Amino acid sequence: MKQPFNKALHRFSLATAITTFFLIIAGGLVTSTGSGLAVPDWPLSYGMLMPPMIGGIFYEHGHRMVATLVGFLTTILTLWLWKREQRRWMKVLGFVALTAVILQGALGGLTVLFLLPTAISVSHATLAQTFFCIVSSIALFTSRWWMEQDHRMMEESEGTTMRKLVVLTTASVYLQLILGALMRHTGSGLAVPDFPLAYGQLLPSLGTDQLAAYNRQLILDDIRLAADGSITALQIVFHLAHRFWAIVVTGMIVWLAFRLRRFSGVSKRLKTFSFILLGTLVVQLSLGAFTVLSRKSVDITTAHVATGAFLLVMCLLTTLHVFRLSRGKPFMEISYVPSQARA
């Protein structure tokens, strides 16, 4: 017996994924505006369910409200999958999503209670990206397209190569987002205030005298990264790691995009993904440059965070499409045979 397409379930899972994207935007606004401790208690906000929405409280408590909505939607989605899905692995994936959103909420609370420690803050940001990937995958797995069994398939040799390429590309983007979170949560976003060079060099020196000169330049440019206005060599390393890994990511995505266009005869979706990936990459690189040049403008910085999340999910969905179309049988079986039938 085949798993029937459930239009309502698919639309609900898609709505959950879209709401999660808005949650990432809300989280980006919290970090971009420096509002992480605008509400110093948790789970309440100044001991209230609804504090005055002014200043940084608007961003921090607003983020909590969207997070609560996502948690509520994920709970419904998990129960719906458990009740209606015949694919066992989809039931499991639903509980993985629910576990992830609960853990994400706990990390968010710990981030506040322990005054924004780097390890917890970066873990919170990374799990947010991971959860977005999970719910986006559920939206794809519940789609009519995924459940169709008459797709044209790639040749096995080509499929093997493409599977490796899409996995490596997605992993490179995921690592880039971790580096970006590390940069943001260590206050390293403007540790290098110029672009495309770094203090006028390709690889700036990190000696004591040079660091002192960089700090003097930051003071002249009215850029303050810490209470004493100073930067460290480690902050520069974090910043440059994010920049240089972006070159690797760019090469991987461009390579993948052009390879995908070769398989438009297998599925027009692959060609569409190639255009989406290239377009999103151009936007993301531009936002990264303007984040520095605008001295971390709130709008630009937040858009950079959101576009990074969108790029990751597009890479993941491309990966799933390639796996779906590159085997003699569907990736993750779409059929369910009751035990009575097997007997």
HUFEN-V56942 format. One line per field, one symbol per residue. burial: # if it has 24 or more other C-alpha atoms within 12 Angstrom, else .. A space follows every 10 residues. Layout:
burial = ???
This chain:
burial = ..#.##..## .######### ########## ########## ###.#..... .....##### ########## #.######.# #..####..# #.######.# ########## ##...#.#.# ########## ########## ###..##... #.##....#. .##.###### ########## ########## #####..##. .....#.... #..##.##.. ..###....# ###.###### ######..## .###.##### #.#..##.## ########.# #.######## ##..####.# ########## ########## #######..# #.###..... ...
